[in-house]
Amino acid sequence: MNVSLKSLSLITCAVAMALSLQGCEKQQQQQQQMALPVDVLPVLTMDMPVISHLTGRANSTRKAEVRPQVSGVIQKRLFKEGTVVEQGMQLYQIDPAIYEAQVASAEAALASAKATLHSSQLKAERFASLLQQKAVSKQDYDDAQAAYLSNKAAVQSAQAALKTANINLAYTKVYAPISGTISRSSVTEGALVSAAQASPMATIQQLDPIYVDLGQTVEDNIALRKAAAAGKLQNKDGKATVDIYFASGEKYPYQGTLEFAEVTVDESTGMVNLRALVPNPDHTILPSMFLRGDINEGVTPNATVISASGVQREAGGTTYALIVNEQNKVERHDLQLGAQFDKYYLVKSGVNAGDKVIVSNLQKIREGQPVQAVEPQKGDQNAAQSQKQ
């Protein structure tokens, strides 16, 4: 009886173990069958163009505000608003009558001073001769010499007054100080203008070429200078090129060059200002226009890059990617990214070349879940990589 019970127990345990093994095998098979297929792209190594995507505004390369240098009434306006004017072209005519009268008065005063000088000169010469004959006293001779020198100075003063009067008369003709496009006129014929007025009569701006002032963060500027000092950046002809885009996203047909960067940080924005010089032959870009500038700062050779479609971001700002490991399970890798070029990000840390980055079904998978990695065909991958290079 006892032997039969023991045999029955052993048989029961064997059956249970067999059923358990079958269950495990079925569970593994089910898990393999449940593994979600996902598309993956490998982390690549390539020469990565370094491009800074910045925003800024356009500014004229030269700007002159036209103001009167004498007071008077505007008689004529001699230009058409919004046209290109040349340096030295007359723009306004101020009533010259009062200044012509001042010139005439100064000429008369000069003539009178010269006549007085001539008389005092002759007297001084006579007294010099008489002094040798002791026909006049030394005091009379000194007085004659003093009168001559005083009248000589009066002539010089009258000449200066005449020169000033002629300058003021010339200022009644207001000329263009630079060549460029002139704005609308703030005064019309009959308006009274003053030499001390704050508002300009018109403004002239040179628009070809034109400046585009861009703002770059301090961190990016420091990284750029470090990379340049280490020889990691490759620039063409020693200057970085700048591609300009309008607010609509349309690309401007002419490429500019980066001229210089400020040596101080703007306290109000915390940015470093960069200035690009851009051709503007058709005057398409206007001053104060909002623009985007992509600065082609060079190339980082053999950079590790990741497809932008595999990069995810959390609300707190953490950037990460989901990777398929050697066990075909999902791993999360936090990333530190650099510049972006086209569909790729430069990777500072987090993944290595060859890692398989998941780019599909990102909302359906979780860390540790088994997946089936579906890689692109080798020919398509090589074509895509060569296109980026």
BELNOR-V547135 format. One record per residue. N is the residue number from 1. D_LAST is the distance of its C-alpha to the last C-alpha in Angstrom with 1 decimal. Layout:
BEGIN
N/D_LAST  N/D_LAST
END
This chain:
BEGIN
1/83.4  2/81.2  3/79.5  4/78.7  5/77.2  6/75.0  7/73.9  8/73.1  9/71.0  10/69.0  11/68.4  12/67.3  13/64.8  14/63.4  15/62.9  16/61.2  17/58.8  18/58.0  19/57.4  20/55.2  21/53.0  22/52.7  23/51.8  24/49.0  25/47.7  26/47.8  27/46.1  28/43.3  29/43.0  30/43.0  31/40.4  32/38.1  33/39.0  34/38.3  35/34.8  36/32.6  37/29.6  38/26.4  39/22.8  40/20.4  41/16.7  42/15.7  43/14.5  44/11.1  45/10.0  46/6.6  47/6.3  48/7.7  49/8.9  50/12.6  51/14.4  52/18.1  53/19.7  54/23.2  55/26.3  56/29.1  57/31.6  58/32.1  59/34.9  60/36.6  61/36.1  62/39.9  63/42.6  64/46.4  65/49.2  66/52.2  67/55.4  68/59.0  69/60.6  70/64.1  71/65.8  72/67.2  73/67.0  74/64.1  75/65.7  76/62.6  77/58.9  78/57.4  79/53.8  80/52.1  81/50.1  82/46.3  83/46.3  84/44.8  85/47.5  86/47.6  87/48.7  88/52.5  89/53.2  90/56.2  91/55.5  92/58.8  93/62.5  94/64.6  95/68.4  96/69.5  97/73.3  98/73.8  99/71.7  100/73.5  101/76.8  102/75.5  103/74.7  104/78.2  105/79.7  106/77.7  107/78.8  108/82.5  109/82.2  110/80.8  111/83.7  112/86.2  113/84.7  114/84.8  115/88.5  116/89.4  117/87.6  118/89.5  119/92.8  120/92.1  121/90.9  122/94.1  123/96.1  124/94.3  125/94.9  126/98.7  127/99.0  128/97.5  129/100.2  130/103.0  131/101.9  132/102.5  133/106.0  134/106.4  135/107.1  136/104.7  137/103.8  138/100.6  139/99.7  140/100.0  141/97.7  142/95.1  143/95.2  144/94.7  145/91.7  146/90.2  147/90.7  148/89.0  149/85.9  150/85.8  151/85.9  152/83.2  153/80.9  154/81.9  155/80.7  156/77.4  157/77.0  158/78.0  159/75.4  160/72.7  161/73.9  162/73.7  163/70.2  164/69.2  165/70.9  166/69.0  167/65.7  168/66.5  169/67.5  170/64.2  171/62.4  172/63.9  173/61.2  174/57.9  175/55.0  176/51.2  177/49.9  178/46.3  179/44.6  180/42.7  181/43.2  182/46.5  183/47.1  184/50.2  185/53.4  186/55.1  187/58.5  188/60.6  189/63.7  190/66.6  191/64.6  192/65.7  193/63.1  194/63.5  195/62.2  196/61.5  197/59.8  198/56.6  199/54.9  200/53.4  201/54.7  202/51.2  203/47.7  204/45.5  205/41.7  206/39.2  207/36.2  208/34.2  209/32.1  210/32.1  211/31.0  212/28.9  213/29.8  214/27.5  215/28.3  216/26.2  217/27.5  218/29.0  219/26.9  220/23.5  221/25.0  222/26.2  223/22.9  224/21.2  225/24.0  226/23.8  227/20.1  228/20.8  229/23.9  230/22.2  231/19.8  232/16.7  233/15.6  234/14.5  235/16.2  236/16.7  237/20.4  238/21.4  239/21.1  240/18.7  241/18.2  242/19.5  243/18.9  244/22.2  245/23.1  246/26.6  247/28.3  248/27.9  249/24.1  250/24.1  251/21.8  252/23.8  253/23.2  254/23.4  255/21.1  256/22.9  257/22.7  258/23.6  259/27.0  260/28.3  261/28.8  262/32.2  263/33.8  264/35.6  265/34.8  266/36.3  267/39.0  268/39.3  269/35.6  270/34.4  271/31.4  272/30.3  273/30.3  274/27.6  275/28.4  276/26.2  277/27.7  278/26.9  279/28.4  280/30.8  281/32.7  282/33.9  283/34.8  284/32.7  285/32.0  286/35.3  287/36.4  288/36.1  289/33.6  290/31.3  291/27.6  292/24.3  293/22.0  294/18.3  295/18.0  296/14.8  297/16.0  298/13.3  299/10.6  300/11.5  301/10.4  302/10.6  303/11.2  304/12.7  305/11.7  306/13.9  307/14.1  308/16.2  309/18.5  310/19.7  311/20.7  312/24.4  313/26.7  314/30.4  315/32.9  316/33.3  317/29.8  318/28.6  319/25.1  320/24.7  321/23.2  322/25.1  323/24.1  324/25.7  325/27.3  326/28.6  327/31.8  328/30.0  329/31.1  330/29.5  331/28.8  332/28.1  333/25.8  334/26.1  335/22.9  336/22.2  337/19.2  338/17.5  339/15.6  340/14.0  341/10.9  342/11.2  343/12.3  344/11.5  345/13.8  346/13.6  347/16.4  348/19.1  349/21.4  350/22.6  351/20.3  352/18.8  353/15.9  354/17.2  355/19.5  356/20.1  357/20.0  358/22.4  359/21.4  360/24.6  361/28.3  362/27.8  363/31.2  364/33.0  365/32.1  366/33.3  367/32.8  368/34.3  369/34.4  370/33.6  371/30.9  372/29.4  373/25.6  374/24.1  375/20.6  376/18.3  377/18.6  378/16.5  379/15.4  380/14.4  381/12.5  382/10.5  383/10.0  384/8.9  385/6.4  386/5.0  387/5.5  388/3.8  389/0.0
END
